[in-house]
Amino acid sequence: MKLKDRKAIVIGAAQAIGNAIALAFFEEGADVALVGRHSNNLSEARRNLSNKGFEGLEVVADITDEAQVDKMVDTVIEEYGRIDILVNCAGHIGPTLPLQELKKSDWDAVMAVNLTGPYLCCKSVLKQMIKQGSGNIISLSGTAGKEGMPLRAALSAAKWGLRGLTQTIAREAGPYGIRANALLPGGVYSPRLQHVFEERALALNTTPEDVEQGFLDASALGRFASPEEVARACVFLASDDSSMITGESLNFSGGAIMH
Ligand SMILES: NC(=O)c1ccc[n+]([C@@H]2O[C@H](COP(=O)([O-])OP(=O)(O)OC[C@H]3O[C@@H](n4cnc5c(N)ncnc54)[C@H](OP(=O)(O)O)[C@@H]3O)[C@@H](O)[C@H]2O)c1
């Protein structure tokens, strides 16, 4: 078992990718706290996971609110005594619009979940990780965090920012034995991906199938990832198998980007 007895927080665990990460960590021996904004979504996710043997905590928190983040982290420390792993996996994609039509309120909402939330979560767990002299932070960026994505200015800017946050944490907290890495998926099969195809098709006056094919054509492997594949990459980054990797932005796009 690669994560035996490690204590993990997975933010955004109610849905596809976060959910798969929580289960993979549990199967590798970790104790896992599932975090999300909506208690009903979290409870349903936990019920589904418990059918696969999962036992873990469920903590409701809106990561855009500092007081709720600190309370969530305190709850996990009270319950588990330490925090070894934080996975920033919440997301809010925002509208599909060119920049000149993007409302500031939509820009702010995307930044709040994809960048300010991870900053607040990292800030809160780092205090504990520095005390421990160890820790590991994984943040879900995406290909839009390395290449500008038309009609997704806010998401792209936030996901680039997340890589800057990751590298800075790696440098600042490395001396305390703490690692920080970003994972950059391209398309991952999830309810959100279908929504992306539909919204882009509307904006570009084409069909969701054409949009999907365009993304597939851009990938060297010609397919998207499953949430379970993303989860396995997170196990690698969270485990000692990647012990010398920090400050990295790991492409996970089947070759859609290669730099
Ligand atoms: N799916 C893809 O193709 C893809 C590709 C590249 C990168 N990614 C990244 O991978 C991560 C997961 O993506 P996903 O498609 O599985 O799901 P997602 O739609 O991005 O959302 C994941 C979870 O975030 C939670 N969340 C949203 N706002 C929150 C907040 N303020 N506080 C706490 N939790 C919040 C949601 O739960 P509640 O609504 O219950 O709070 C949801 O379950 C995201 O960071 C995404 O940007 C995804």
The ligand as an ORCA input file, in Angstrom:
! r2SCAN-3c Opt
* xyz 0 1
  N     -13.311     17.266    -16.127
  C     -12.308     17.658    -16.905
  O     -12.295     17.371    -18.120
  C     -11.134     18.421    -16.330
  C     -10.049     18.746    -17.160
  C      -8.963     19.449    -16.653
  C      -8.957     19.842    -15.313
  N     -10.030     19.525    -14.508
  C      -9.991     19.978    -13.093
  O     -10.178     18.866    -12.245
  C     -10.911     19.278    -11.074
  C     -12.152     18.379    -10.923
  O     -12.969     18.494    -12.062
  P     -14.409     17.758    -12.186
  O     -14.757     17.832    -13.635
  O     -14.380     16.444    -11.502
  O     -15.428     18.611    -11.323
  P     -15.828     20.147    -11.205
  O     -17.092     20.409    -11.900
  O     -14.685     21.014    -11.642
  O     -16.108     20.288     -9.629
  C     -15.566     19.457     -8.658
  C     -16.220     19.724     -7.331
  O     -15.896     21.036     -6.871
  C     -16.822     21.298     -5.836
  N     -16.857     22.733     -5.548
  C     -17.209     23.722     -6.414
  N     -17.137     24.904     -5.782
  C     -16.722     24.648     -4.509
  C     -16.475     25.464     -3.377
  N     -16.627     26.803     -3.419
  N     -16.107     24.877     -2.218
  C     -15.963     23.525     -2.151
  N     -16.163     22.713     -3.185
  C     -16.553     23.258     -4.361
  C     -18.153     20.758     -6.359
  O     -18.945     20.212     -5.310
  P     -20.214     20.982     -4.694
  O     -20.927     21.627     -5.852
  O     -20.994     19.982     -3.963
  O     -19.582     21.966     -3.779
  C     -17.731     19.625     -7.296
  O     -18.065     18.362     -6.773
  C     -11.245     20.755    -11.267
  O     -10.277     21.556    -10.632
  C     -11.138     20.924    -12.777
  O     -10.838     22.253    -13.158
  C     -11.102     18.829    -14.991
*
